[in-house]
Amino acid sequence: MKEKQIADWILYSTCDEDAYSELKALKVSNEDEVLCVTGSACRVLSLLAEKPKNITAIDFAAGQNYLLELKIAAIKNLTYDQLLGFFGVEQMSKEQRWKYFISLKDKITDEAFQYFCYYCKEIKEGVLYRGRHEKFYVYFLSPFLHFLYGKEFKEMFETECIERQKEIYFKKIRGPFWRLMIKKGFSKWLLKGILNNKDYETEFEVGDLGNYMLKTLDHTFSTHLAKYNDWLSMMINGRYLGRHAMPHFLSKDSYESIRNANTKIEIITMDLVDYCKKVKNERFSVFSLSDVSSCISKPRFNELLSQLPRLSRSRGRLCYRNFISRHKIPNALSQKIQIDVDMCNQLNHSDRAFSYQFEVALINN
């Protein structure tokens, strides 16, 4: 394969979403046919652990789909201990990771194999922490935060008492400099750097972004133990601190469930809106669209939503997240796509990936 044909390296390698919220919202059964944005592949795998009838995973970035292939192959063919070492979550030599990758050659497409051969360094380092997005946390944010508050965060990630955690946060961390750093640091410039994709049509619709982020952090540190929060661990420590704080798809139970799943999986590299326009009627019962609103303009997003009543079976379920954009269900579709306000409120309170606002809905075709 010629160098110019190699797709860009992946943006996301692990999840920055709370899959437990997704599963609560979508209530996936073994009769469901799921349409899912691939992204880091973690959410797809969490849905796969529920053993639906089939999953169609779609992403316009070929690398993200190759990553899904690799993760499925690794889960299906490596022991749990081997898997965690191969992904980089636990210790393993670079040579051993590469040996395991070579052993998976016949379990993934040739395109995926050539892709990861080209980016062999990322496999040898442990692919789960090697996305462009994740490297921001590993190489910049985590070292910076630990330089400022290393002792305090160490204490926070050791405690199992939420009241003690709140005391550490509000009395030892959330001082004038923290507030200034969060309020001024979360800017359009920074977020464009974190999102790190020139193709995103990002719309900033949160008025005071810094204040919003400070409030969500206050809520998170007041309600969720950092010790067991995989996303907080990744953001602050640049890694998962142990098997007690893994993403849903990497838990031992999910690993076993995915290995035993007979779900048919179709992986498509294509623009999501264009795909939805050409799919037959009543194709899906579940729509897991991640934070797609961060990637496409509001007119394009509305174009996507307008297809869902046609694509959905009766009382299909939809879940997506808003972050810096606030793409709501337009009034013209409110009778066919009905927001579950109670569920949205529940998830906005309980979700451990603190920055998102949920949109959960039933679809009437």
C-alpha positions in Angstrom: 0.0 0.0 0.0 1.4 3.4 -1.0 2.1 5.9 1.7 -0.2 8.4 0.3 -3.1 6.0 0.6 -2.6 5.5 4.4 -5.4 7.2 6.3 -4.6 9.7 9.0 -3.8 8.3 12.5 -6.8 7.9 14.7 -8.2 10.9 16.7 -9.8 8.8 19.5 -8.3 5.6 20.9 -10.4 5.2 24.1 -13.7 6.5 25.4 -14.5 9.9 26.8 -18.2 8.9 27.3 -19.9 6.9 30.1 -21.2 3.8 28.5 -23.3 3.0 31.5 -25.5 6.0 30.7 -25.8 4.9 27.0 -27.0 1.4 28.0 -29.5 2.8 30.5 -30.9 5.1 27.8 -31.1 2.6 25.0 -32.1 -0.6 26.8 -30.6 -2.8 24.1 -32.1 -6.3 23.7 -31.1 -9.3 21.5 -33.8 -8.3 19.0 -32.4 -4.9 18.3 -30.6 -3.7 15.2 -28.3 -0.9 16.1 -26.8 2.0 14.1 -23.8 3.4 16.0 -21.1 6.0 15.3 -17.8 4.2 15.6 -15.6 6.8 17.2 -13.1 5.2 19.6 -15.0 1.9 19.2 -15.5 1.7 22.9 -19.2 2.5 22.8 -19.7 0.0 20.0 -18.2 -2.6 22.1 -20.3 -1.7 25.1 -23.4 -2.1 22.9 -22.0 -5.4 21.6 -21.7 -6.7 25.2 -25.5 -6.4 25.3 -25.7 -8.9 22.4 -28.1 -7.2 20.0 -29.1 -8.9 16.7 -26.7 -6.7 14.7 -24.7 -3.5 14.8 -23.9 -1.2 11.9 -20.9 0.9 13.0 -20.1 3.9 10.8 -17.4 6.6 10.7 -16.1 8.8 8.0 -12.5 8.2 9.4 -11.2 4.9 8.2 -8.7 4.7 11.0 -11.5 4.6 13.6 -13.1 1.7 11.9 -9.8 -0.1 11.7 -9.5 0.4 15.4 -12.9 -1.3 15.9 -11.7 -4.2 13.9 -8.5 -4.5 16.0 -10.3 -4.2 19.3 -12.9 -6.9 18.4 -10.1 -9.2 17.2 -8.0 -8.7 20.3 -11.0 -9.3 22.7 -12.0 -12.4 20.8 -8.5 -13.9 20.6 -6.5 -12.8 23.6 -6.9 -13.7 27.2 -8.0 -10.9 29.5 -4.5 -10.4 30.9 -3.0 -10.4 27.4 -5.6 -7.9 26.3 -4.9 -5.4 29.0 -1.1 -5.6 28.2 -1.7 -5.4 24.5 -3.8 -2.3 24.8 -1.2 -0.7 27.1 -3.4 -0.6 30.2 -1.0 -3.0 31.9 2.7 -3.6 31.5 3.9 -5.6 28.5 7.0 -5.3 26.3 6.8 -3.6 22.9 8.1 -6.8 21.3 5.3 -8.8 22.9 2.6 -6.3 21.8 3.9 -6.6 18.3 3.8 -10.4 18.4 0.2 -10.3 19.5 -0.6 -7.9 16.7 0.9 -10.1 14.1 -1.1 -13.1 15.5 -4.3 -11.1 14.8 -3.4 -10.6 11.1 -6.0 -13.1 9.8 -8.7 -11.7 12.1 -8.8 -8.2 10.6 -9.0 -6.9 7.1 -5.9 -6.4 5.1 -6.5 -2.7 5.0 -6.6 -2.6 8.8 -3.5 -4.7 9.1 -1.5 -2.5 6.7 -2.8 0.6 8.5 -1.4 -0.5 11.8 1.8 -1.8 10.3 2.3 1.8 9.0 1.7 3.1 12.5 3.5 0.3 14.2 5.0 2.5 16.9 1.5 3.2 18.3 0.8 -0.6 18.5 4.0 -1.2 20.3 3.3 1.6 22.8 -0.2 0.3 23.6 -2.8 1.6 21.3 -5.4 2.6 23.9 -3.6 5.7 25.0 -2.2 6.6 21.6 -5.0 8.5 19.8 -4.3 12.2 19.0 -7.0 13.2 21.5 -5.6 11.0 24.2 -2.0 12.2 23.7 -3.2 15.6 24.8 -4.0 14.2 28.2 -1.0 11.9 28.4 1.6 14.4 27.4 0.2 17.8 28.5 -2.9 17.9 30.7 -1.9 15.2 33.2 1.7 16.3 33.8 0.5 19.9 34.1 -2.2 19.1 36.7 0.1 16.9 38.7 2.8 19.6 38.7 0.2 21.9 40.3 -1.9 19.5 42.4 -0.1 16.2 42.4 -0.3 15.5 46.1 -4.0 16.5 46.2 -5.0 14.3 43.3 -3.1 11.4 44.6 -5.1 11.7 47.8 -8.3 12.1 45.9 -7.8 9.0 43.8 -7.1 6.9 46.9 -10.1 7.9 49.0 -13.3 5.9 49.0 -15.3 8.6 50.8 -17.2 11.1 48.7 -17.2 13.6 51.6 -13.5 13.4 51.9 -13.2 13.8 48.1 -15.3 17.0 48.3 -13.2 18.3 51.1 -10.0 17.8 49.0 -11.5 19.3 45.9 -13.2 22.4 47.4 -10.5 23.2 50.1 -7.3 22.1 48.4 -7.8 22.4 44.7 -10.7 24.7 43.8 -8.9 27.9 44.8 -8.6 31.2 42.8 -6.0 29.7 40.4 -8.1 26.6 39.6 -11.1 28.7 38.9 -9.2 31.1 36.7 -7.5 28.2 34.9 -10.8 26.5 34.1 -12.8 29.7 33.3 -10.1 31.1 31.0 -8.5 27.8 29.8 -11.6 26.4 28.2 -11.7 28.5 25.1 -12.6 27.9 21.5 -8.9 27.8 20.7 -8.2 25.1 23.3 -11.2 22.9 22.3 -10.4 23.1 18.7 -6.9 21.8 19.6 -8.4 19.0 21.7 -10.9 18.0 19.0 -8.0 18.1 16.6 -9.8 17.5 13.4 -9.9 19.9 10.5 -13.0 18.3 9.0 -15.3 19.0 12.0 -17.9 21.7 11.5 -17.9 22.7 15.2 -20.4 25.2 16.4 -19.9 26.8 19.8 -23.3 27.4 21.4 -22.4 27.4 25.1 -22.2 31.1 26.1 -19.8 31.0 29.0 -17.9 27.8 28.3 -15.4 28.2 31.2 -18.1 28.7 33.8 -20.1 25.8 32.4 -17.0 23.5 32.7 -16.4 24.7 36.3 -19.9 23.9 37.3 -19.7 20.4 35.7 -16.4 19.7 37.5 -17.9 20.9 40.8 -20.8 18.5 40.2 -18.6 15.5 39.3 -16.2 15.9 42.2 -19.3 16.2 44.5 -21.1 13.1 43.3 -18.7 10.6 41.7 -15.7 8.9 43.4 -12.7 9.7 41.3 -11.1 6.3 42.3 -13.7 4.4 40.3 -14.2 6.9 37.4 -12.3 5.8 34.3 -12.8 9.1 32.5 -11.5 11.2 35.4 -8.6 8.9 35.7 -7.7 9.2 32.0 -8.0 13.0 32.0 -6.1 13.7 35.2 -3.7 10.8 35.3 -3.2 10.1 31.6 -4.1 6.4 32.2 -6.4 4.0 34.0 -5.2 3.4 37.5 -6.3 -0.2 37.8 -8.9 -2.8 37.0 -11.3 -1.1 39.4 -11.5 1.9 37.1 -11.8 0.6 33.6 -14.2 1.7 30.9 -17.3 -0.5 30.6 -16.1 -2.4 27.5 -12.9 -3.3 29.3 -14.4 -4.8 32.4 -14.0 -8.6 32.8 -17.8 -9.1 32.5 -18.0 -7.1 29.3 -14.9 -8.9 27.9 -16.6 -12.3 28.5 -19.9 -11.1 27.0 -18.3 -9.7 23.9 -16.4 -12.9 23.3 -19.7 -14.9 23.5 -21.7 -12.5 21.4 -23.1 -13.8 18.1 -24.1 -10.3 16.9 -23.6 -9.6 13.2 -21.3 -6.5 12.8 -21.1 -4.4 9.7 -18.4 -1.6 9.6 -18.9 1.2 7.1 -16.5 4.1 6.3 -18.8 6.8 5.1 -20.4 10.1 6.0 -23.3 9.4 8.5 -25.8 11.7 6.9 -25.2 10.4 3.4 -25.5 6.8 4.6 -28.8 7.5 6.3 -30.2 8.9 3.1 -29.7 5.7 1.2 -30.7 3.1 3.8 -34.0 1.3 3.4 -37.0 2.1 5.6 -37.4 0.7 9.1 -33.9 -0.6 9.2 -32.9 0.1 12.8 -34.4 0.1 16.3 -31.6 1.8 18.2 -29.5 4.8 17.2 -26.4 5.5 19.2 -25.0 8.8 17.8 -22.3 9.8 20.3 -21.6 13.5 20.3 -22.1 13.9 16.6 -23.4 17.4 17.2 -19.8 18.4 17.9 -18.8 17.4 14.4 -21.4 18.7 12.0 -23.3 21.9 11.5 -26.9 22.4 12.8 -28.4 22.3 9.3 -26.5 19.1 8.5 -27.6 17.7 11.9 -31.2 18.5 11.2 -30.8 16.8 7.9 -29.7 13.7 9.8 -32.6 13.8 12.2 -35.1 14.1 9.4 -34.1 10.7 8.2 -34.5 8.9 11.5 -38.4 8.5 11.5 -38.1 6.7 8.1 -35.2 4.5 9.2 -36.6 3.6 12.6 -38.8 0.8 13.5 -41.8 1.6 15.8 -40.7 3.2 19.0 -37.0 3.2 18.1 -34.6 4.6 20.7 -32.2 7.5 20.1 -29.3 8.7 22.2 -26.8 11.4 21.5 -24.8 13.9 23.4 -24.3 17.7 23.2 -21.1 19.3 24.4 -20.1 22.7 23.0 -23.0 22.6 20.5 -26.6 22.4 21.6 -28.3 20.7 18.7 -31.8 20.0 19.8 -34.7 18.2 18.2 -36.3 20.8 15.9 -40.0 21.6 16.5 -40.9 20.2 13.1 -39.8 16.7 14.2 -41.0 16.9 17.8 -44.0 14.7 17.2 -42.0 12.0 15.6 -38.9 12.2 17.8 -40.1 12.6 21.3 -37.6 13.6 24.0 -37.6 11.5 27.2 -37.1 14.5 29.6 -37.0 12.4 32.7 -34.3 10.1 31.3 -32.3 13.1 30.1 -32.4 14.7 33.5 -31.4 11.5 35.2 -28.4 11.0 32.9 -27.3 14.6 33.1 -27.1 14.1 36.9 -25.5 10.7 37.0 -23.3 10.6 34.0 -19.6 10.3 34.9 -18.2 11.9 31.8 -19.0 15.3 33.2 -19.1 17.6 30.1 -22.1 16.2 28.2 -25.8 17.0 28.0 -28.0 14.1 26.9 -30.7 13.9 24.3 -32.7 10.7 24.6 -35.8 10.1 22.6 -38.4 7.7 21.3 -38.9 7.7 17.5 -42.4 7.2 16.0 -42.3 6.3 12.3 
